[in-house]
Amino acid sequence: MLFKDQPYYRKFESLLKELKKELGSLKNEKQRLLQENENLREKVNLLQNGSSGLFSQLSDDEKHLMRGEISDLINRIDKHISKDQ
């Protein structure tokens, strides 16, 4: 009789198969949790840096255009105020 035919060997193979399945499941969960952790870290960084507002969603070109428009508005307001004085 071969050792592969022994009940203890079949039990060992069964347990080994269960362990491999559980290990695969844990690896998948670990990967999911690492990704979730990274996403949460990014959100925390955005909140801490205060860049979670409107301007963080704009491209650099849009931000540059917006700065120009704001500067123009400030200049017009300043001119208007200086006329009244």
Gaussian input, Z-matrix of N, CA and C with variables (Angstrom, degrees):
# hf/3-21g

backbone

0 1
 N
 C     1     B1
 C     2     B2     1     A1
 N     3     B3     2     A2     1     D1
 C     4     B4     3     A3     2     D2
 C     5     B5     4     A4     3     D3
 N     6     B6     5     A5     4     D4
 C     7     B7     6     A6     5     D5
 C     8     B8     7     A7     6     D6
 N     9     B9     8     A8     7     D7
 C    10    B10     9     A9     8     D8
 C    11    B11    10    A10     9     D9
 N    12    B12    11    A11    10    D10
 C    13    B13    12    A12    11    D11
 C    14    B14    13    A13    12    D12
 N    15    B15    14    A14    13    D13
 C    16    B16    15    A15    14    D14
 C    17    B17    16    A16    15    D15
 N    18    B18    17    A17    16    D16
 C    19    B19    18    A18    17    D17
 C    20    B20    19    A19    18    D18
 N    21    B21    20    A20    19    D19
 C    22    B22    21    A21    20    D20
 C    23    B23    22    A22    21    D21
 N    24    B24    23    A23    22    D22
 C    25    B25    24    A24    23    D23
 C    26    B26    25    A25    24    D24
 N    27    B27    26    A26    25    D25
 C    28    B28    27    A27    26    D26
 C    29    B29    28    A28    27    D27
 N    30    B30    29    A29    28    D28
 C    31    B31    30    A30    29    D29
 C    32    B32    31    A31    30    D30
 N    33    B33    32    A32    31    D31
 C    34    B34    33    A33    32    D32
 C    35    B35    34    A34    33    D33
 N    36    B36    35    A35    34    D34
 C    37    B37    36    A36    35    D35
 C    38    B38    37    A37    36    D36
 N    39    B39    38    A38    37    D37
 C    40    B40    39    A39    38    D38
 C    41    B41    40    A40    39    D39
 N    42    B42    41    A41    40    D40
 C    43    B43    42    A42    41    D41
 C    44    B44    43    A43    42    D42
 N    45    B45    44    A44    43    D43
 C    46    B46    45    A45    44    D44
 C    47    B47    46    A46    45    D45
 N    48    B48    47    A47    46    D46
 C    49    B49    48    A48    47    D47
 C    50    B50    49    A49    48    D48
 N    51    B51    50    A50    49    D49
 C    52    B52    51    A51    50    D50
 C    53    B53    52    A52    51    D51
 N    54    B54    53    A53    52    D52
 C    55    B55    54    A54    53    D53
 C    56    B56    55    A55    54    D54
 N    57    B57    56    A56    55    D55
 C    58    B58    57    A57    56    D56
 C    59    B59    58    A58    57    D57
 N    60    B60    59    A59    58    D58
 C    61    B61    60    A60    59    D59
 C    62    B62    61    A61    60    D60
 N    63    B63    62    A62    61    D61
 C    64    B64    63    A63    62    D62
 C    65    B65    64    A64    63    D63
 N    66    B66    65    A65    64    D64
 C    67    B67    66    A66    65    D65
 C    68    B68    67    A67    66    D66
 N    69    B69    68    A68    67    D67
 C    70    B70    69    A69    68    D68
 C    71    B71    70    A70    69    D69
 N    72    B72    71    A71    70    D70
 C    73    B73    72    A72    71    D71
 C    74    B74    73    A73    72    D72
 N    75    B75    74    A74    73    D73
 C    76    B76    75    A75    74    D74
 C    77    B77    76    A76    75    D75
 N    78    B78    77    A77    76    D76
 C    79    B79    78    A78    77    D77
 C    80    B80    79    A79    78    D78
 N    81    B81    80    A80    79    D79
 C    82    B82    81    A81    80    D80
 C    83    B83    82    A82    81    D81
 N    84    B84    83    A83    82    D82
 C    85    B85    84    A84    83    D83
 C    86    B86    85    A85    84    D84
 N    87    B87    86    A86    85    D85
 C    88    B88    87    A87    86    D86
 C    89    B89    88    A88    87    D87
 N    90    B90    89    A89    88    D88
 C    91    B91    90    A90    89    D89
 C    92    B92    91    A91    90    D90
 N    93    B93    92    A92    91    D91
 C    94    B94    93    A93    92    D92
 C    95    B95    94    A94    93    D93
 N    96    B96    95    A95    94    D94
 C    97    B97    96    A96    95    D95
 C    98    B98    97    A97    96    D96
 N    99    B99    98    A98    97    D97
 C   100   B100    99    A99    98    D98
 C   101   B101   100   A100    99    D99
 N   102   B102   101   A101   100   D100
 C   103   B103   102   A102   101   D101
 C   104   B104   103   A103   102   D102
 N   105   B105   104   A104   103   D103
 C   106   B106   105   A105   104   D104
 C   107   B107   106   A106   105   D105
 N   108   B108   107   A107   106   D106
 C   109   B109   108   A108   107   D107
 C   110   B110   109   A109   108   D108
 N   111   B111   110   A110   109   D109
 C   112   B112   111   A111   110   D110
 C   113   B113   112   A112   111   D111
 N   114   B114   113   A113   112   D112
 C   115   B115   114   A114   113   D113
 C   116   B116   115   A115   114   D114
 N   117   B117   116   A116   115   D115
 C   118   B118   117   A117   116   D116
 C   119   B119   118   A118   117   D117
 N   120   B120   119   A119   118   D118
 C   121   B121   120   A120   119   D119
 C   122   B122   121   A121   120   D120
 N   123   B123   122   A122   121   D121
 C   124   B124   123   A123   122   D122
 C   125   B125   124   A124   123   D123
 N   126   B126   125   A125   124   D124
 C   127   B127   126   A126   125   D125
 C   128   B128   127   A127   126   D126
 N   129   B129   128   A128   127   D127
 C   130   B130   129   A129   128   D128
 C   131   B131   130   A130   129   D129
 N   132   B132   131   A131   130   D130
 C   133   B133   132   A132   131   D131
 C   134   B134   133   A133   132   D132
 N   135   B135   134   A134   133   D133
 C   136   B136   135   A135   134   D134
 C   137   B137   136   A136   135   D135
 N   138   B138   137   A137   136   D136
 C   139   B139   138   A138   137   D137
 C   140   B140   139   A139   138   D138
 N   141   B141   140   A140   139   D139
 C   142   B142   141   A141   140   D140
 C   143   B143   142   A142   141   D141
 N   144   B144   143   A143   142   D142
 C   145   B145   144   A144   143   D143
 C   146   B146   145   A145   144   D144
 N   147   B147   146   A146   145   D145
 C   148   B148   147   A147   146   D146
 C   149   B149   148   A148   147   D147
 N   150   B150   149   A149   148   D148
 C   151   B151   150   A150   149   D149
 C   152   B152   151   A151   150   D150
 N   153   B153   152   A152   151   D151
 C   154   B154   153   A153   152   D152
 C   155   B155   154   A154   153   D153
 N   156   B156   155   A155   154   D154
 C   157   B157   156   A156   155   D155
 C   158   B158   157   A157   156   D156
 N   159   B159   158   A158   157   D157
 C   160   B160   159   A159   158   D158
 C   161   B161   160   A160   159   D159
 N   162   B162   161   A161   160   D160
 C   163   B163   162   A162   161   D161
 C   164   B164   163   A163   162   D162
 N   165   B165   164   A164   163   D163
 C   166   B166   165   A165   164   D164
 C   167   B167   166   A166   165   D165
 N   168   B168   167   A167   166   D166
 C   169   B169   168   A168   167   D167
 C   170   B170   169   A169   168   D168
 N   171   B171   170   A170   169   D169
 C   172   B172   171   A171   170   D170
 C   173   B173   172   A172   171   D171
 N   174   B174   173   A173   172   D172
 C   175   B175   174   A174   173   D173
 C   176   B176   175   A175   174   D174
 N   177   B177   176   A176   175   D175
 C   178   B178   177   A177   176   D176
 C   179   B179   178   A178   177   D177
 N   180   B180   179   A179   178   D178
 C   181   B181   180   A180   179   D179
 C   182   B182   181   A181   180   D180
 N   183   B183   182   A182   181   D181
 C   184   B184   183   A183   182   D182
 C   185   B185   184   A184   183   D183
 N   186   B186   185   A185   184   D184
 C   187   B187   186   A186   185   D185
 C   188   B188   187   A187   186   D186
 N   189   B189   188   A188   187   D187
 C   190   B190   189   A189   188   D188
 C   191   B191   190   A190   189   D189
 N   192   B192   191   A191   190   D190
 C   193   B193   192   A192   191   D191
 C   194   B194   193   A193   192   D192
 N   195   B195   194   A194   193   D193
 C   196   B196   195   A195   194   D194
 C   197   B197   196   A196   195   D195
 N   198   B198   197   A197   196   D196
 C   199   B199   198   A198   197   D197
 C   200   B200   199   A199   198   D198
 N   201   B201   200   A200   199   D199
 C   202   B202   201   A201   200   D200
 C   203   B203   202   A202   201   D201
 N   204   B204   203   A203   202   D202
 C   205   B205   204   A204   203   D203
 C   206   B206   205   A205   204   D204
 N   207   B207   206   A206   205   D205
 C   208   B208   207   A207   206   D206
 C   209   B209   208   A208   207   D207
 N   210   B210   209   A209   208   D208
 C   211   B211   210   A210   209   D209
 C   212   B212   211   A211   210   D210
 N   213   B213   212   A212   211   D211
 C   214   B214   213   A213   212   D212
 C   215   B215   214   A214   213   D213
 N   216   B216   215   A215   214   D214
 C   217   B217   216   A216   215   D215
 C   218   B218   217   A217   216   D216
 N   219   B219   218   A218   217   D217
 C   220   B220   219   A219   218   D218
 C   221   B221   220   A220   219   D219
 N   222   B222   221   A221   220   D220
 C   223   B223   222   A222   221   D221
 C   224   B224   223   A223   222   D222
 N   225   B225   224   A224   223   D223
 C   226   B226   225   A225   224   D224
 C   227   B227   226   A226   225   D225
 N   228   B228   227   A227   226   D226
 C   229   B229   228   A228   227   D227
 C   230   B230   229   A229   228   D228
 N   231   B231   230   A230   229   D229
 C   232   B232   231   A231   230   D230
 C   233   B233   232   A232   231   D231
 N   234   B234   233   A233   232   D232
 C   235   B235   234   A234   233   D233
 C   236   B236   235   A235   234   D234
 N   237   B237   236   A236   235   D235
 C   238   B238   237   A237   236   D236
 C   239   B239   238   A238   237   D237
 N   240   B240   239   A239   238   D238
 C   241   B241   240   A240   239   D239
 C   242   B242   241   A241   240   D240
 N   243   B243   242   A242   241   D241
 C   244   B244   243   A243   242   D242
 C   245   B245   244   A244   243   D243
 N   246   B246   245   A245   244   D244
 C   247   B247   246   A246   245   D245
 C   248   B248   247   A247   246   D246
 N   249   B249   248   A248   247   D247
 C   250   B250   249   A249   248   D248
 C   251   B251   250   A250   249   D249
 N   252   B252   251   A251   250   D250
 C   253   B253   252   A252   251   D251
 C   254   B254   253   A253   252   D252

   B1=1.4467
   B2=1.5307
   B3=1.3381
   B4=1.4527
   B5=1.5263
   B6=1.3302
   B7=1.4665
   B8=1.5241
   B9=1.3585
   B10=1.4585
   B11=1.5215
   B12=1.2964
   B13=1.4640
   B14=1.5254
   B15=1.3059
   B16=1.4603
   B17=1.5400
   B18=1.3319
   B19=1.4750
   B20=1.5340
   B21=1.3147
   B22=1.4699
   B23=1.5283
   B24=1.3452
   B25=1.4603
   B26=1.5258
   B27=1.3277
   B28=1.4682
   B29=1.5296
   B30=1.3137
   B31=1.4630
   B32=1.5322
   B33=1.3224
   B34=1.4594
   B35=1.5302
   B36=1.3379
   B37=1.4647
   B38=1.5270
   B39=1.3108
   B40=1.4585
   B41=1.5308
   B42=1.3210
   B43=1.4653
   B44=1.5282
   B45=1.3261
   B46=1.4585
   B47=1.5297
   B48=1.3063
   B49=1.4624
   B50=1.5323
   B51=1.3258
   B52=1.4645
   B53=1.5304
   B54=1.3306
   B55=1.4652
   B56=1.5265
   B57=1.3237
   B58=1.4609
   B59=1.5174
   B60=1.3206
   B61=1.4569
   B62=1.5368
   B63=1.3230
   B64=1.4655
   B65=1.5221
   B66=1.3151
   B67=1.4636
   B68=1.5272
   B69=1.3157
   B70=1.4682
   B71=1.5121
   B72=1.3080
   B73=1.4576
   B74=1.5268
   B75=1.3188
   B76=1.4644
   B77=1.5254
   B78=1.3248
   B79=1.4586
   B80=1.5186
   B81=1.3406
   B82=1.4655
   B83=1.5295
   B84=1.3289
   B85=1.4625
   B86=1.5236
   B87=1.3254
   B88=1.4650
   B89=1.5192
   B90=1.3263
   B91=1.4600
   B92=1.5244
   B93=1.3260
   B94=1.4605
   B95=1.5272
   B96=1.3317
   B97=1.4636
   B98=1.5275
   B99=1.3202
   B100=1.4652
   B101=1.5257
   B102=1.3311
   B103=1.4629
   B104=1.5290
   B105=1.3258
   B106=1.4682
   B107=1.5250
   B108=1.3242
   B109=1.4607
   B110=1.5244
   B111=1.3253
   B112=1.4681
   B113=1.5235
   B114=1.3332
   B115=1.4654
   B116=1.5272
   B117=1.3130
   B118=1.4667
   B119=1.5310
   B120=1.3275
   B121=1.4677
   B122=1.5281
   B123=1.3358
   B124=1.4600
   B125=1.5269
   B126=1.3242
   B127=1.4623
   B128=1.5259
   B129=1.3296
   B130=1.4687
   B131=1.5209
   B132=1.3383
   B133=1.4682
   B134=1.5217
   B135=1.3133
   B136=1.4624
   B137=1.5198
   B138=1.3139
   B139=1.4658
   B140=1.5255
   B141=1.3215
   B142=1.4591
   B143=1.5210
   B144=1.3084
   B145=1.4703
   B146=1.5131
   B147=1.3114
   B148=1.4532
   B149=1.5142
   B150=1.2949
   B151=1.4605
   B152=1.5212
   B153=1.3022
   B154=1.4620
   B155=1.5209
   B156=1.3257
   B157=1.4545
   B158=1.5112
   B159=1.3015
   B160=1.4590
   B161=1.5257
   B162=1.3209
   B163=1.4598
   B164=1.5188
   B165=1.3148
   B166=1.4668
   B167=1.5221
   B168=1.3209
   B169=1.4549
   B170=1.5236
   B171=1.3196
   B172=1.4541
   B173=1.5272
   B174=1.3178
   B175=1.4634
   B176=1.5283
   B177=1.3230
   B178=1.4659
   B179=1.5268
   B180=1.3204
   B181=1.4696
   B182=1.5271
   B183=1.3292
   B184=1.4709
   B185=1.5306
   B186=1.3345
   B187=1.4714
   B188=1.5221
   B189=1.3212
   B190=1.4665
   B191=1.5308
   B192=1.3188
   B193=1.4575
   B194=1.5284
   B195=1.3290
   B196=1.4638
   B197=1.5258
   B198=1.3389
   B199=1.4737
   B200=1.5270
   B201=1.3358
   B202=1.4546
   B203=1.5182
   B204=1.3329
   B205=1.4646
   B206=1.5304
   B207=1.3116
   B208=1.4700
   B209=1.5246
   B210=1.3332
   B211=1.4767
   B212=1.5203
   B213=1.3299
   B214=1.4581
   B215=1.5294
   B216=1.3060
   B217=1.4678
   B218=1.5283
   B219=1.3132
   B220=1.4768
   B221=1.5286
   B222=1.3269
   B223=1.4709
   B224=1.5307
   B225=1.3223
   B226=1.4690
   B227=1.5222
   B228=1.3349
   B229=1.4682
   B230=1.5220
   B231=1.3484
   B232=1.4685
   B233=1.5243
   B234=1.3407
   B235=1.4550
   B236=1.5270
   B237=1.3143
   B238=1.4556
   B239=1.5307
   B240=1.3246
   B241=1.4684
   B242=1.5266
   B243=1.3228
   B244=1.4657
   B245=1.5418
   B246=1.3172
   B247=1.4666
   B248=1.5244
   B249=1.3314
   B250=1.4731
   B251=1.5195
   B252=1.2732
   B253=1.4567
   B254=1.4689
   A1=109.38
   A2=115.91
   A3=121.69
   A4=110.50
   A5=115.59
   A6=118.34
   A7=111.19
   A8=117.96
   A9=120.47
   A10=112.15
   A11=116.08
   A12=120.05
   A13=112.35
   A14=116.75
   A15=120.54
   A16=110.51
   A17=116.08
   A18=119.49
   A19=112.12
   A20=117.66
   A21=119.41
   A22=110.63
   A23=117.94
   A24=121.33
   A25=110.87
   A26=115.69
   A27=119.20
   A28=110.41
   A29=116.83
   A30=121.23
   A31=109.80
   A32=116.46
   A33=121.45
   A34=110.83
   A35=116.45
   A36=120.17
   A37=111.73
   A38=116.13
   A39=120.81
   A40=110.72
   A41=116.10
   A42=120.58
   A43=111.51
   A44=116.44
   A45=121.12
   A46=110.39
   A47=116.99
   A48=122.00
   A49=110.06
   A50=117.40
   A51=121.43
   A52=110.94
   A53=116.53
   A54=120.40
   A55=111.84
   A56=116.23
   A57=119.61
   A58=111.13
   A59=116.34
   A60=120.72
   A61=110.31
   A62=116.31
   A63=121.08
   A64=110.72
   A65=117.37
   A66=121.43
   A67=110.47
   A68=117.19
   A69=120.72
   A70=111.37
   A71=116.21
   A72=120.81
   A73=111.10
   A74=116.91
   A75=121.28
   A76=111.53
   A77=117.67
   A78=120.45
   A79=110.70
   A80=116.49
   A81=120.13
   A82=110.90
   A83=116.24
   A84=120.01
   A85=110.68
   A86=116.60
   A87=120.69
   A88=110.17
   A89=117.67
   A90=121.37
   A91=110.65
   A92=116.63
   A93=121.24
   A94=110.69
   A95=115.98
   A96=120.52
   A97=111.99
   A98=117.55
   A99=120.58
   A100=110.20
   A101=116.53
   A102=120.15
   A103=110.55
   A104=116.15
   A105=120.31
   A106=110.50
   A107=116.70
   A108=121.91
   A109=110.56
   A110=116.58
   A111=120.56
   A112=110.91
   A113=116.84
   A114=120.37
   A115=111.26
   A116=116.64
   A117=120.40
   A118=111.23
   A119=116.57
   A120=120.05
   A121=110.95
   A122=116.25
   A123=120.02
   A124=110.98
   A125=116.45
   A126=120.32
   A127=111.14
   A128=116.56
   A129=120.67
   A130=110.05
   A131=116.94
   A132=120.32
   A133=110.86
   A134=117.28
   A135=120.18
   A136=110.85
   A137=116.15
   A138=119.96
   A139=111.48
   A140=117.08
   A141=120.40
   A142=111.80
   A143=116.91
   A144=120.71
   A145=111.74
   A146=116.67
   A147=120.65
   A148=113.49
   A149=117.10
   A150=119.45
   A151=111.27
   A152=116.10
   A153=118.88
   A154=110.91
   A155=117.43
   A156=121.65
   A157=112.63
   A158=113.54
   A159=122.03
   A160=112.04
   A161=117.61
   A162=120.49
   A163=113.53
   A164=118.04
   A165=119.28
   A166=111.23
   A167=116.88
   A168=120.32
   A169=111.98
   A170=117.49
   A171=121.81
   A172=111.14
   A173=115.26
   A174=119.32
   A175=108.29
   A176=116.19
   A177=120.37
   A178=111.46
   A179=117.03
   A180=120.04
   A181=110.99
   A182=115.92
   A183=119.62
   A184=110.93
   A185=116.21
   A186=120.04
   A187=110.60
   A188=116.54
   A189=120.75
   A190=110.61
   A191=116.53
   A192=121.34
   A193=110.81
   A194=115.89
   A195=121.29
   A196=110.56
   A197=117.32
   A198=120.59
   A199=110.72
   A200=116.00
   A201=119.93
   A202=112.03
   A203=116.31
   A204=120.27
   A205=110.93
   A206=116.39
   A207=120.50
   A208=110.05
   A209=116.74
   A210=120.37
   A211=110.56
   A212=117.01
   A213=121.48
   A214=110.71
   A215=117.11
   A216=120.85
   A217=111.40
   A218=116.28
   A219=120.36
   A220=109.81
   A221=116.84
   A222=120.42
   A223=111.08
   A224=117.43
   A225=120.17
   A226=111.35
   A227=116.78
   A228=120.40
   A229=109.85
   A230=115.69
   A231=119.10
   A232=111.71
   A233=117.69
   A234=121.94
   A235=110.58
   A236=116.25
   A237=120.85
   A238=110.96
   A239=116.23
   A240=121.08
   A241=110.18
   A242=116.64
   A243=119.89
   A244=111.34
   A245=118.93
   A246=121.87
   A247=110.95
   A248=115.93
   A249=121.13
   A250=112.27
   A251=118.72
   A252=119.97
   A253=112.97
   D1=130.98
   D2=-179.99
   D3=-80.32
   D4=155.22
   D5=-179.21
   D6=-66.57
   D7=-25.46
   D8=178.65
   D9=-66.63
   D10=-20.00
   D11=179.47
   D12=-88.13
   D13=-7.44
   D14=-177.69
   D15=-73.79
   D16=144.39
   D17=-179.56
   D18=-60.04
   D19=-37.07
   D20=-179.22
   D21=-64.04
   D22=-35.37
   D23=179.60
   D24=-69.38
   D25=-42.84
   D26=177.62
   D27=-62.48
   D28=-39.45
   D29=177.58
   D30=-64.97
   D31=-42.55
   D32=177.74
   D33=-59.73
   D34=-46.82
   D35=178.80
   D36=-61.67
   D37=-39.49
   D38=178.90
   D39=-63.99
   D40=-45.89
   D41=178.54
   D42=-65.14
   D43=-39.39
   D44=178.69
   D45=-63.50
   D46=-40.83
   D47=177.85
   D48=-62.87
   D49=-42.82
   D50=177.61
   D51=-62.65
   D52=-42.82
   D53=179.04
   D54=-62.37
   D55=-42.66
   D56=178.93
   D57=-63.23
   D58=-40.67
   D59=178.82
   D60=-63.99
   D61=-45.91
   D62=179.41
   D63=-65.19
   D64=-39.31
   D65=178.27
   D66=-62.47
   D67=-43.41
   D68=177.16
   D69=-61.52
   D70=-41.70
   D71=178.40
   D72=-63.65
   D73=-42.50
   D74=178.87
   D75=-66.30
   D76=-37.15
   D77=177.28
   D78=-63.90
   D79=-42.22
   D80=178.29
   D81=-63.83
   D82=-41.99
   D83=179.01
   D84=-65.25
   D85=-40.00
   D86=178.03
   D87=-60.72
   D88=-44.54
   D89=-179.98
   D90=-62.45
   D91=-42.62
   D92=179.03
   D93=-63.24
   D94=-43.30
   D95=179.98
   D96=-67.43
   D97=-36.48
   D98=176.77
   D99=-63.40
   D100=-42.24
   D101=178.93
   D102=-65.63
   D103=-43.28
   D104=178.42
   D105=-62.86
   D106=-40.59
   D107=178.33
   D108=-61.59
   D109=-44.07
   D110=178.69
   D111=-62.03
   D112=-43.18
   D113=178.46
   D114=-62.00
   D115=-41.32
   D116=179.70
   D117=-67.79
   D118=-38.07
   D119=177.24
   D120=-62.00
   D121=-40.88
   D122=178.05
   D123=-63.00
   D124=-41.83
   D125=178.71
   D126=-64.05
   D127=-42.54
   D128=178.47
   D129=-61.87
   D130=-44.18
   D131=179.02
   D132=-60.97
   D133=-41.49
   D134=178.35
   D135=-62.46
   D136=-43.70
   D137=-179.53
   D138=-67.37
   D139=-40.58
   D140=-179.19
   D141=-68.53
   D142=-34.77
   D143=-178.86
   D144=-85.36
   D145=-4.57
   D146=178.22
   D147=68.37
   D148=19.76
   D149=-177.99
   D150=-105.91
   D151=34.37
   D152=179.68
   D153=-98.60
   D154=7.82
   D155=-177.33
   D156=-87.51
   D157=-159.40
   D158=-177.02
   D159=-59.48
   D160=-43.80
   D161=-173.76
   D162=-69.31
   D163=-24.31
   D164=179.22
   D165=-71.16
   D166=-18.17
   D167=-178.44
   D168=-91.66
   D169=-7.03
   D170=-178.93
   D171=-89.04
   D172=149.59
   D173=174.21
   D174=-74.96
   D175=168.76
   D176=179.61
   D177=-61.22
   D178=-40.08
   D179=178.54
   D180=-63.86
   D181=-41.88
   D182=178.96
   D183=-65.46
   D184=-38.92
   D185=177.71
   D186=-63.60
   D187=-42.58
   D188=179.57
   D189=-62.91
   D190=-43.97
   D191=178.11
   D192=-62.18
   D193=-43.17
   D194=-179.73
   D195=-63.86
   D196=-41.24
   D197=177.53
   D198=-59.96
   D199=-42.96
   D200=178.89
   D201=-62.36
   D202=-42.55
   D203=179.53
   D204=-65.71
   D205=-40.12
   D206=179.30
   D207=-66.22
   D208=-44.06
   D209=177.98
   D210=-60.17
   D211=-41.83
   D212=178.05
   D213=-62.10
   D214=-44.15
   D215=178.11
   D216=-61.75
   D217=-43.20
   D218=179.25
   D219=-61.66
   D220=-43.93
   D221=179.18
   D222=-62.10
   D223=-42.47
   D224=179.14
   D225=-65.67
   D226=-38.73
   D227=177.40
   D228=-64.60
   D229=-44.45
   D230=178.27
   D231=-59.27
   D232=-43.40
   D233=178.93
   D234=-62.48
   D235=-42.62
   D236=-179.64
   D237=-64.06
   D238=-42.07
   D239=179.07
   D240=-65.55
   D241=-41.82
   D242=-177.93
   D243=-69.30
   D244=-26.82
   D245=175.75
   D246=-67.54
   D247=-38.95
   D248=-176.99
   D249=-73.19
   D250=-16.78
   D251=-175.57
   D252=-90.17

